[in-house]
Amino acid sequence: MIDTFDTHILITGLVIFVARICDVSIGTVRTIITVQGRTVIAFFLAIFEITLWVLVASTVINQVKDQPILVVFYAFGYATGNVVGILVERKLAFGLIILRVITRDAGKLLSDSLREFGQPVTVFHGEGMTGPVEELYIACRRRDLKWILPHVRTTDPNAFYVIEQARDVSKVLRPTYSSLGGWRATNKRK
């Protein structure tokens, strides 16, 4: 009888742990998506998030007096859910960013090569600490940083760059290039 009771507590704890990971991960992604202004997606994610939370919280609250160990599962699920949510959001890489690249020598080469890939680039001429520089102003999708930053570093290892969040970008010159990856690389889109 005691083994069955302990197994029941363990299974309940693991369910609470996994459910908290899910609802907190959804909440983390929802918060980031909300900041980016994606209201419809945020709306539906909030429904799933709060439904899971109510189910898990009510389970813990109803059983905490008899099984206080469930609070530990709840807390660890919450902490793990934050980490998982951040990792999921980084993998999805929603949104647009502004990449500013400052280079002394490779401005023309970088801008031309990025434009060949369909990436809009604006070049500003300026004065740096040690002389003339060029600033490349690039509005791109976050997921495109995977190929843009290595390209910048390869072309000019001494380039300085800053990444900023872009909430909205005009439809006039939207970023168009996204390298194929995963299943899309084998099934070449047309």
C-alpha positions as CSV (number, residue, x, y, z in Angstrom):
1,M,0.0,0.0,0.0
2,I,2.8,2.4,0.8
3,D,4.6,1.6,-2.5
4,T,1.4,2.5,-4.4
5,F,1.0,5.7,-2.4
6,D,4.7,6.7,-3.1
7,T,4.3,5.9,-6.8
8,H,1.1,8.0,-7.0
9,I,2.9,11.0,-5.4
10,L,5.8,10.5,-7.8
11,I,3.6,10.3,-10.9
12,T,1.5,13.3,-9.7
13,G,4.8,15.2,-9.1
14,L,6.2,14.4,-12.6
15,V,2.9,15.4,-14.2
16,I,3.0,18.7,-12.4
17,F,6.6,19.2,-13.3
18,V,6.0,18.5,-17.0
19,A,2.8,20.6,-17.1
20,R,4.6,23.6,-15.4
21,I,7.4,23.3,-18.0
22,C,4.8,23.5,-20.7
23,D,2.7,26.4,-19.4
24,V,5.7,28.5,-18.4
25,S,7.4,27.9,-21.7
26,I,4.3,28.9,-23.5
27,G,4.1,32.0,-21.2
28,T,7.7,33.0,-22.0
29,V,7.2,32.7,-25.8
30,R,3.8,34.5,-25.4
31,T,5.4,37.4,-23.6
32,I,8.1,37.8,-26.2
33,I,5.6,37.6,-29.0
34,T,3.3,40.1,-27.3
35,V,6.2,42.6,-27.1
36,Q,6.7,42.1,-30.9
37,G,3.0,43.0,-31.4
38,R,1.8,39.6,-32.6
39,T,-1.6,39.8,-30.8
40,V,-3.5,37.0,-32.4
41,I,-0.8,34.4,-31.7
42,A,-0.4,35.8,-28.2
43,F,-4.1,35.5,-27.6
44,F,-4.2,31.8,-28.4
45,L,-1.0,31.0,-26.5
46,A,-2.5,32.7,-23.5
47,I,-5.6,30.5,-23.6
48,F,-3.4,27.3,-23.5
49,E,-1.1,28.8,-20.9
50,I,-3.8,29.7,-18.4
51,T,-5.7,26.5,-18.9
52,L,-2.6,24.5,-18.0
53,W,-1.8,26.8,-15.1
54,V,-5.3,26.5,-13.6
55,L,-5.2,22.7,-13.8
56,V,-1.8,22.4,-12.3
57,A,-2.2,25.0,-9.6
58,S,-5.5,23.5,-8.5
59,T,-4.0,20.1,-8.2
60,V,-1.1,21.4,-6.1
61,I,-3.4,23.5,-3.9
62,N,-5.8,20.7,-3.3
63,Q,-3.0,18.2,-2.3
64,V,-0.3,20.4,-0.8
65,K,-1.5,19.8,2.8
66,D,-1.1,16.0,2.5
67,Q,1.8,16.0,0.0
68,P,4.0,19.0,0.4
69,I,6.6,17.5,-1.9
70,L,4.4,18.6,-4.8
71,V,5.5,22.2,-4.2
72,V,9.0,21.2,-5.1
73,F,7.9,19.6,-8.4
74,Y,5.9,22.8,-9.0
75,A,8.8,25.1,-8.3
76,F,11.3,23.0,-10.4
77,G,8.8,22.9,-13.3
78,Y,8.4,26.6,-13.2
79,A,12.2,27.2,-13.2
80,T,12.8,24.7,-16.0
81,G,9.9,26.1,-18.0
82,N,11.6,29.6,-18.0
83,V,14.8,28.1,-19.5
84,V,12.9,25.9,-22.0
85,G,10.7,28.8,-23.1
86,I,13.8,31.0,-23.8
87,L,15.5,28.2,-25.8
88,V,12.3,27.6,-27.8
89,E,11.9,31.3,-28.6
90,R,15.5,31.5,-29.7
91,K,15.1,28.5,-31.9
92,L,11.9,30.0,-33.5
93,A,13.6,33.4,-33.8
94,F,10.4,35.4,-34.4
95,G,10.6,39.0,-35.4
96,L,12.8,41.5,-37.1
97,I,16.0,43.1,-35.9
98,I,18.2,46.0,-36.9
99,L,21.8,45.0,-37.4
100,R,24.3,47.8,-37.6
101,V,27.8,46.9,-38.8
102,I,30.6,49.4,-38.6
103,T,33.6,48.6,-40.7
104,R,36.7,50.5,-41.7
105,D,37.6,48.6,-44.9
106,A,34.9,46.2,-46.0
107,G,31.7,48.4,-46.3
108,K,31.4,48.1,-50.1
109,L,32.3,44.4,-50.2
110,L,29.8,43.5,-47.4
111,S,27.0,45.6,-48.7
112,D,27.3,44.2,-52.3
113,S,27.5,40.6,-51.1
114,L,24.5,41.0,-48.8
115,R,22.5,42.6,-51.5
116,E,23.3,39.7,-53.8
117,F,21.5,37.5,-51.3
118,G,18.5,39.8,-51.5
119,Q,19.2,41.5,-48.2
120,P,18.5,45.3,-48.2
121,V,21.4,47.3,-46.9
122,T,21.8,51.0,-46.4
123,V,25.4,52.4,-46.1
124,F,26.3,55.5,-44.1
125,H,29.7,57.1,-44.2
126,G,31.1,58.4,-40.9
127,E,34.1,59.2,-38.8
128,G,35.4,56.7,-36.2
129,M,38.0,57.0,-33.5
130,T,40.8,56.2,-35.9
131,G,39.4,57.6,-39.2
132,P,36.7,57.0,-41.8
133,V,34.2,54.2,-41.3
134,E,31.1,52.9,-43.0
135,E,28.0,51.8,-41.1
136,L,25.8,49.2,-42.7
137,Y,22.2,49.5,-41.6
138,I,20.5,46.1,-42.1
139,A,16.9,45.3,-41.3
140,C,16.5,41.5,-41.3
141,R,14.7,38.6,-39.7
142,R,16.2,37.3,-36.5
143,R,16.6,33.9,-38.0
144,D,18.8,35.3,-40.8
145,L,21.4,36.3,-38.2
146,K,22.6,32.7,-38.5
147,W,24.1,33.4,-41.9
148,I,24.6,37.2,-41.8
149,L,26.8,37.4,-38.8
150,P,29.2,34.6,-39.9
151,H,29.3,36.3,-43.3
152,V,30.2,39.7,-41.7
153,R,32.9,38.1,-39.4
154,T,34.4,36.2,-42.4
155,T,34.5,39.3,-44.6
156,D,35.8,41.6,-41.8
157,P,36.9,40.0,-38.6
158,N,37.4,43.5,-37.1
159,A,33.9,44.7,-37.8
160,F,31.9,46.1,-34.9
161,Y,28.2,45.3,-34.8
162,V,25.1,46.1,-32.7
163,I,21.8,44.3,-32.8
164,E,18.6,46.1,-31.9
165,Q,14.9,44.9,-31.7
166,A,12.7,46.2,-34.5
167,R,9.0,46.3,-33.7
168,D,7.8,47.3,-37.2
169,V,9.5,47.6,-40.6
170,S,8.1,49.3,-43.6
171,K,6.8,47.1,-46.3
172,V,8.8,49.0,-48.9
173,L,12.1,47.0,-48.4
174,R,11.4,44.0,-46.3
175,P,14.1,41.4,-45.9
176,T,13.6,38.7,-48.6
177,Y,16.4,36.2,-48.1
178,S,16.2,33.2,-45.8
179,S,18.6,30.4,-46.3
180,L,17.0,27.0,-46.6
181,G,17.5,24.8,-43.6
182,G,16.2,21.5,-42.2
183,W,13.6,19.7,-44.3
184,R,13.4,22.8,-46.6
185,A,17.0,22.3,-47.7
186,T,16.2,18.9,-49.1
187,N,12.9,19.8,-50.7
188,K,14.1,23.1,-52.3
189,R,11.3,25.5,-52.3
190,K,10.2,27.1,-55.6
